[in-house]
Amino acid sequence: MLQLSPLVAAFAGAAFIIGLRLTVFPFLNPMKWYWRALLLGAAAVLSWRYMAWRFTETLAPLDWTADALFSWGFVTLEALTSFPLPSRFSYCPE
């Protein structure tokens, strides 16, 4: 199995997205509803996956400490801005 160094592994996702951007995205017509739906679905899945990770792995235990209050407050703001994601991309004037 291929073992990547931590630095290379950190940039692997970005390299994949940049590769998609340079090879596939120029051929997509943004006025076609199915391409918009596909990209919207991918963005929504990645956003919800990130929020699940934030809630399960990165929060301080719920308590009345400053660390817990700031981390829970910030993740609440993140959740409120990421869950209405599908409605942001549904409008495309033709």
Secondary structure by P-SEA (a helix, b strand, c coil): cccccaaaaaaaaaaaaaaaaaccccccccccaaaaaaaaaaaaaaaaaaaaaaaccccccccccaaaaaaaaaaaaaaaaccccccccccccc
